[in-house]
Structures are given as C-alpha cells and as structure tokens.
Amino acid sequence: MKELQANAPAKPMKKSAARLGAVQALYQMDLAQTPVNDIFAEFESHWLGQEVEGVEMPEADIRLFRAVVEGVIADQRRIDPLVDKVLADGWPLRRVEAVLRAVLRAGAFELLAKADVPARVVIAEYVNVAGAFLDRDETGMVNAVLDALAREVRPAEFSGAGR
C-alpha cells in the first residue's frame, strides 16, 4: 500500500509535464513552422524527461503530449473561432502573443476533446503552464478565457447539480 501511495503523484506530474511540453511544441510550430513529426522527434528525444542545460526536465505522459499537439492541429479551425468568441472584441486569437495563443489552444482542445478530465482541472493545469512563461495578468487572462469557454462547452460541470 505504501508503494502505491508513494507513486501516486507521478501520474499527475507526468500529465502536467505533457501539457507544458505540448504548449512549448505548439509555440515552436507556430513560430518556426516546424512539421509535427520533427516536433515529436525533437521533444521526445531531447526535451521531455531529459536533461537540458543542466536542468532535469520532468518525465511526461507521451500519449497526452501527442494527443494535445495533434488535436490542436487537427481541430484548429474549430478551436480558434471558439476562443475568438470569448476574447475581448478586437483581439482575435491570431493577434495574441504566440505563447499565450499556444496555451489557449491547448486548453481549449482539452475542454472540447477530453471530457474525462474535469474542466476545472484543465483550467488549473493551463493556468499553471501559463505561469511558467507569462506574467500574472496573462495567466489571469488564461483563467478567464478557459473558464468562459468551459462554461459554454461543458455547462453541466458548472450547474448547481454538477458541483
């Protein structure tokens, strides 16, 4: 029993690391137009769970990493208009800074496609990811945008009965 408890935090940490890696990968793909297969090869062999510049990167859930990256790519035409609708008037997603755009797309994808993960968990995870790259105002924006989107696409989770 102790062994099971000692390993319990490993799975959530691997998922958090996968989300962080997915945002980094989406950012790189957005800026450098790197093909997805090159991204997977690079991240899986040189970043995720590896030592980078003397820092040990956390081990990641590779299946989740790939699912988020592939899902954002496949569903981007669906994701972007939904996020645009939630963003302030005059600030479509394409005008948002690239890291913030990657965080919002990844979070939106999980809200749309990963119904097995509670919306509040998705929001908290991507707020934490945003905190690794962005300042407090931008992490607040991630929280607000993903919360509004979650309430639209998963209203049952936010009704009085779903609490």
N, C-alpha and C positions, 0 to 999 in steps of 0.2 A: 504494500500500500504506500509506503514512504517513497518508493521509486516512482510510482505513478504521480504522486504529488510533486516530487522534485522536477519532473519533466513537464508538468502542466503548463508553465508559462512559455515553453519553447514554441508551441504551435502558434499562439497569437503573435509572438515576436517574429516568426517566420513570415506570417501574413503581413505584418507591418513593414518588414523589410522588402517584401514583394511589392507592396504599394509604393514605397519610396523608390525602388528601382524602376517600377513602371513609369512613374512621373518623370524620373531622370531620362529614361529611354524615350518617352514621348516628346520631351523637351528637345533632346538631341535630334530626333527625327524631324521635328518641326523646323529647327534652325538649320541643320546640315543636310536635310533631305536624305538621311541615311536609310537604305532599304531595311525592311523589317528583319529579314534573315541575317543581315550583317549586325543589326542591333542585338538580336538574340545571341548570336555567336560571341560578340564582344562582351555583353553583360554577363552571360553565363560562364565565360571562361576567365574574365579579367576583373569583374566587379563584385557580383553577388557572392558573398561568403569568402571573398579573397582579401588579401592584404593589399591596400592601396596607399602608397606614400607613407608607410609605417603605421597605418590605421587598419585594424581588422574590421572589415565590413561584415555586417551580420548575415548569417545564413538566411536564405529566402525560400519561400514556397514558390518553386519554379512554375508550377502549374498555374497558380494565381497570377504571377508576373506575366506569363504569356497570355493568359486569358484577358487580363486588363488591356495589355498593349494591342492584341489582336482585336479585341472587342471595340476599343475606341476607334481603331482604323476602320473596321467593318461598319460601325454604326455612327460614324462622324456626321453624316448627313442628317441623321435623326437627332443626335446629341446636340449639335451646335444650335439649331433653332430653339430647342427647349431651354438651353442655358441663356441664349439671347433674350428670350421672353422674360426671364427672371432678372437679368441685369438691368441696370439703370438705362433709361432712354438715352440714346446717342452713344452708348458704349457697347456695341456688339462684341461678341467674343473675339472676333478677329483683331479688334483694337486693344485687347487686354494683353499685358506683358506675357511672354512665352511661358514662363514657369507657372504663372497663375492660370493660364489657359490649359496647360497640361494637367494641373491639379483638378480644375473644374471638370474637364472632360473625363478624367479617370473616375472621379467621384460620381459624376452623372451616369457613366456607364454602369458602375456597380449598383446604383439606385435602380436603374432600368432593368438590368440583366441578372442581378444576384439577389433574388427575393429571399434566399435562405439566410442572408446576412441582414440583421435588423438595420433599418435606415439610420437610427441614432448611432450605431456602431460605424457605419460607412462615413457619416458626417464627422464623427470624432476622429476617425483614422485619417481622413484627408485634411482636417484642421491641423492635426499633428504633423503630417507630411509638409503642409504649407509652412508651418513654423520652422522647419529646417532650412527654408530658403527665403522666406518672406517676412516682412515686418508685421507688427501687431494689427495694423489697420487692414492689411491684405488678408491676414488669417481670419479676421472678423468678417471680411467680405466672403471668404470661402464658406464660413459657417452660415452666413445669411443666405447665400445663393443656394447652397446644397440643402439647407433646411426648407427653403421655399419650394425647391424642386421636389424634394421628398414628400412634402405635404400635397403636392399636385399629383405625383405618380404613385404614391403609396398612402392615400388618405386614411385607410383603415388603421394604419400604425399610429396615427395621431388623433384618432377619435377617442372619446372618453372610455369606450369599451376596450380599446387596444392598449391602454396604459397599464 
